[in-house]
Amino acid sequence: MRMLVTGGAGFIGSHYVRGVLDDAWGGPQPERLVVLDKLTYAGTLTNLERVDDDPRLVFVHGDILDRELVDELVAAADVVVHFAAESHVDRSITGATDFVMTNVVGTQTLLDAALSNGVDTFVHVSTDEVYGTIEEGSWDESCPVEPNSPYSASKASSDLIARSYHRTHGLPVCITRCSNNYGPHQFPEKVIPLFVTNLIDGGTVPLYGEGANVRDWLHVDDHCRAVHTVVERGRAGEVYNIGGGRELSNRELTGMLLDSCGAGWDRVVNVPDRLGHDLRYSVATDKIRAELGFEPRIAFDDGLRETVAWYVDNRAWWEPLKSRAALPGV
C-alpha cells in the first residue's frame, strides 16, 4: 500500500504518521508514506523527527492548492488520508480567506486528483463543529450540518464536496468527524497547550465569558487509531463520528489545568466571549463502535496528566512556536 498523508507535519497528522510507521495500532502498513505539508505556522518538521530515518517516509513541502503537485503525488498513492486544514476558529473570525481556500478548494483539488487517478481509499478528516451547537443529546451522522463559524463552515463545505464525489462519481470517500483533540505536539494556540504553557511561564490564561461552553475531549492517539480503522474497514460514502466520551465545560477544564500546574484562579482573566461561540458539542459514536469496533482507550484524566507533563518537559519544542506566531490570548 502506498499512502499520501496531507498535513502530516501538523499536530494530528504527524501523530498519525508516527503511529502508522511505528505500527502502533496494527492494520494496513504502507510500503511508502508520503507527507505533503505546506509548513504553515502550525506545522513543523520537528513533529516527524522520531521517524525521519524510516526509509518508507518521504516528505514533500507543498500546498494542496498546487494542482500539478497534488496530481503527481496522488497518482503514486493507493490511499489518501487528508488532515491538511486551517483549523483555529479565532483566526477564521478575523480572516476567513485562507480557511475557504485551503479547506474547501484544497479538498476539492485533492478529490479531483483522487478521481482522475483512481485511488482505492480517500479518508477526509473533519470535525464535530460542522454540526453547530446542541443544547442536549448528541448528534449522529444523519444530523444536518449547521456550522456557525467561518472555520466550521469551511469544513462543512469540504465534507459536502467529499460526499458529492462519492455520490456522483463513486469515489471511495469516508468522512470522519472528531471531537476536541488534545495531546503532545499540539500547537500552543489551542486551549490546553496555550493554558499550560502560559501557566508554567507564570502568566495568565484567558477564559471566554463565564466558561460555560462544553466540549467533548478525545486524545489524539485515540483519534488517529480511529482514523486508521476507517482506512482499513470504513465503508465508502459513510460518515463516522469519533468522540472521547468526556464532556467538560471550559471552566471545569480550566480548573483541572490550574490544578495540574499548581496555579490558582487568580491567574485566570475573563475575556469577552468569542463571536458566535457554540455552547456545546456532542457526537454520538454508536456507529463507529458497532461497525468498526472502535472504543477510546485513554481516560481523560490520565491523558491530560501526561500531556501537561510533556509540555513541561518539552519547552524547546513549543517556545519557538509561540514566539514565531501571533497567538490569540497570548
C-alpha positions in Angstrom: 0.0 0.0 0.0 1.2 3.5 -0.9 -0.1 6.2 1.3 -0.4 10.0 0.9 -1.0 12.0 4.2 -1.8 15.7 3.8 -1.0 17.9 6.7 1.3 15.2 8.1 3.6 17.7 9.9 0.8 19.2 12.0 -0.4 18.1 15.4 -2.9 15.3 14.4 -1.4 14.4 11.1 2.1 13.9 12.5 0.8 11.7 15.3 -1.0 9.6 12.6 2.2 9.3 10.6 4.3 8.3 13.6 1.7 5.8 14.7 1.4 4.2 11.2 5.1 3.9 10.7 5.6 2.5 14.3 2.7 0.0 13.6 1.1 1.3 16.8 -2.4 0.2 16.0 -2.0 -2.7 13.6 -4.0 -2.5 10.4 -2.6 -1.7 7.0 1.1 -1.0 6.7 2.4 1.2 3.9 5.4 0.3 1.7 5.7 4.1 1.1 4.2 7.0 3.0 4.4 10.5 1.5 3.7 13.5 3.7 2.5 16.6 1.9 2.6 19.7 4.1 2.8 23.5 3.5 4.6 24.0 6.8 2.5 27.0 7.8 2.9 28.4 11.3 1.3 25.3 12.8 3.3 22.7 11.0 6.9 21.7 11.9 9.3 19.0 10.8 10.3 18.5 14.4 7.0 16.6 14.7 8.4 14.0 12.4 11.9 13.7 13.8 11.3 10.4 15.5 10.5 8.7 12.2 12.5 10.8 9.8 15.0 8.0 9.3 12.3 5.5 8.2 13.1 4.6 4.6 9.3 4.5 3.8 8.8 8.1 4.7 9.0 10.8 2.0 8.4 14.5 2.9 7.2 16.9 0.3 7.0 20.6 1.1 4.0 21.9 -0.8 0.4 23.2 -0.9 -2.7 21.1 -1.5 -3.8 24.0 -3.8 -1.0 23.1 -6.2 -2.9 21.0 -8.7 0.1 19.8 -10.6 1.9 18.7 -7.5 -1.2 17.1 -6.0 -1.9 15.2 -9.1 1.6 13.9 -9.2 1.6 12.7 -5.6 -2.0 11.2 -5.7 -1.1 9.3 -8.9 1.6 7.4 -6.9 -0.8 6.6 -4.0 -3.4 4.0 -3.2 -4.7 5.7 -0.1 -5.1 9.4 0.7 -5.6 10.5 4.3 -6.5 14.2 4.3 -5.7 16.1 7.5 -4.4 19.4 6.0 -6.6 22.3 7.1 -6.7 25.7 8.6 -8.2 24.9 12.0 -8.2 27.8 14.5 -11.7 29.3 15.0 -10.4 32.7 16.3 -8.2 33.1 13.2 -11.1 32.3 10.9 -13.2 35.1 12.6 -10.5 37.7 11.9 -9.9 36.4 8.3 -11.7 33.6 6.5 -10.0 33.6 3.1 -7.3 31.1 4.0 -9.9 28.8 5.5 -12.0 28.8 2.4 -9.1 28.3 0.1 -7.3 25.6 2.0 -10.3 23.7 3.5 -12.7 24.0 0.6 -10.7 24.5 -2.7 -7.7 22.4 -1.4 -10.0 19.5 -0.6 -11.7 19.7 -4.0 -8.2 19.8 -5.6 -7.3 16.5 -3.8 -10.7 14.9 -4.7 -10.2 15.8 -8.4 -6.7 14.2 -8.3 -8.1 11.1 -6.5 -10.9 10.7 -9.0 -8.6 11.0 -12.1 -6.1 8.6 -10.6 -8.4 6.0 -9.2 -7.3 5.8 -5.6 -8.6 2.9 -3.5 -9.4 4.9 -0.4 -9.8 8.6 0.5 -10.4 9.5 4.2 -11.4 13.1 4.8 -10.8 14.1 8.4 -13.3 16.7 9.6 -14.7 18.0 12.9 -17.8 17.8 15.1 -18.0 21.6 14.8 -19.7 21.2 11.4 -22.9 20.2 13.3 -23.2 23.6 15.0 -24.3 23.6 18.6 -26.6 21.3 20.6 -28.1 22.0 24.0 -28.8 18.4 24.9 -28.3 14.9 23.5 -25.7 14.1 20.8 -25.5 14.4 17.0 -25.4 11.2 15.0 -24.1 11.1 11.5 -27.5 11.7 9.9 -27.9 15.1 11.5 -27.7 18.1 9.2 -24.6 20.3 9.2 -25.3 23.8 10.7 -21.9 25.4 11.2 -21.6 28.8 13.0 -18.0 30.0 12.4 -16.1 30.6 9.2 -13.8 27.7 10.2 -16.6 25.2 10.7 -18.4 26.4 7.6 -15.3 25.8 5.5 -15.0 22.2 7.0 -18.8 21.6 6.4 -18.3 22.7 2.8 -15.4 20.3 2.3 -17.4 17.5 3.9 -20.3 18.1 1.4 -17.9 18.3 -1.6 -16.3 15.0 -0.5 -19.7 13.4 -0.1 -20.7 14.6 -3.6 -17.6 13.0 -5.2 -18.8 9.6 -3.8 -22.4 10.1 -4.7 -21.7 11.5 -8.2 -18.6 9.7 -9.2 -18.4 6.6 -6.9 -15.1 7.8 -5.4 -14.4 5.7 -2.3 -14.5 8.5 0.3 -15.1 8.2 4.0 -15.5 11.2 6.3 -14.6 11.3 10.0 -15.8 13.9 12.4 -13.9 14.1 15.7 -14.4 16.0 18.9 -11.8 18.2 20.5 -8.3 16.7 20.4 -5.6 17.1 22.9 -2.1 15.6 23.5 1.6 16.2 22.8 2.7 18.3 19.8 -0.4 20.4 19.7 0.3 24.0 18.5 0.1 26.3 21.5 -2.8 28.4 20.3 -5.3 25.7 21.2 -6.7 25.9 24.7 -4.9 23.1 26.6 -1.3 23.8 25.3 -2.0 27.6 25.5 -3.1 27.4 29.1 -0.4 25.0 30.2 2.5 26.9 28.6 1.2 30.3 29.9 0.8 28.9 33.4 4.3 27.2 33.6 5.7 30.5 32.4 4.0 32.3 35.3 1.4 34.1 33.0 -2.3 34.3 33.0 -4.9 32.4 30.9 -7.9 33.8 29.1 -11.4 32.3 29.8 -14.1 33.2 27.4 -17.2 34.6 29.1 -18.3 32.5 32.1 -16.6 29.4 30.8 -19.9 27.6 30.2 -19.2 26.3 26.8 -19.0 22.5 26.8 -16.7 20.3 24.7 -16.0 16.5 24.4 -12.3 15.6 24.7 -10.6 13.0 22.6 -6.9 12.0 23.0 -5.0 12.4 19.7 -3.9 8.8 19.8 -7.4 7.5 20.1 -8.4 9.8 17.2 -5.6 8.6 14.9 -6.3 5.0 15.8 -9.9 5.5 14.8 -8.9 7.1 11.5 -6.6 4.2 10.7 -9.5 1.8 11.5 -11.6 3.8 8.9 -8.8 3.5 6.4 -8.8 -0.3 6.9 -12.5 -1.1 7.2 -14.6 2.0 6.7 -17.5 1.8 4.2 -17.2 4.1 1.2 -19.6 7.0 1.3 -20.1 6.9 5.1 -19.5 9.4 7.9 -18.1 8.3 11.2 -18.2 10.3 14.4 -15.2 9.9 16.7 -15.6 11.1 20.3 -13.7 10.7 23.6 -16.7 10.5 25.9 -15.5 13.2 28.4 -17.6 16.4 28.3 -16.3 19.3 30.2 -17.2 23.0 30.4 -14.4 25.4 29.7 -14.5 26.4 33.3 -14.2 22.8 34.5 -11.2 22.3 32.1 -9.6 25.5 33.3 -9.8 24.3 36.9 -8.2 21.0 36.0 -5.3 22.8 34.2 -4.8 25.1 37.1 -4.5 22.2 39.5 -2.2 20.4 37.1 0.1 23.4 37.0 -0.1 24.3 40.7 -1.8 27.6 40.0 -4.9 29.4 41.4 -7.9 31.2 39.9 -6.0 34.5 40.3 -4.2 33.5 37.1 -7.5 33.5 35.1 -8.5 36.6 33.1 -12.2 36.6 32.0 -12.3 37.9 28.4 -15.3 38.8 26.2 -16.9 35.7 24.7 -15.9 34.6 21.1 -18.3 35.8 18.4 -20.8 33.1 17.5 -19.4 30.8 20.2 -21.1 27.4 20.1 -22.4 26.4 23.5 -22.0 22.7 23.3 -20.7 19.9 21.0 -21.5 16.3 21.5 -21.3 13.4 19.0 -23.0 10.0 19.2 -20.4 7.3 18.5 -22.6 4.3 18.2 -21.9 3.8 14.5 -18.1 3.6 14.7 -18.4 1.3 17.8 -20.9 -1.0 16.2 -19.5 -1.1 12.6 -15.7 -0.9 13.3 -15.4 -1.9 16.9 -13.6 1.3 17.9 -13.5 2.3 21.6 -11.4 5.2 23.0 -8.7 3.8 25.4 -7.1 6.8 27.0 -9.0 8.1 30.1 -9.1 11.9 30.0 -7.5 12.3 33.5 -4.6 10.1 32.5 -4.2 11.7 29.1 -4.3 15.2 30.5 -1.7 14.5 33.2 0.6 13.0 30.5 0.0 15.9 28.2 0.8 18.6 30.8 4.0 16.7 31.7 5.0 16.6 28.0 4.7 20.4 27.7 6.7 20.9 31.0 9.4 18.6 29.6 9.5 20.0 26.0 9.9 23.7 26.3 12.4 23.5 23.4 9.6 22.3 21.1 6.9 24.9 22.0 8.7 28.0 22.9 9.9 28.8 19.3 6.4 28.2 18.0 4.9 30.7 20.5 7.4 33.3 19.5 7.0 33.0 15.8 3.3 33.5 15.5 0.9 36.0 16.9 -1.4 33.9 19.1 -4.9 35.0 20.2 -4.9 35.2 24.0 -1.2 35.3 24.5 
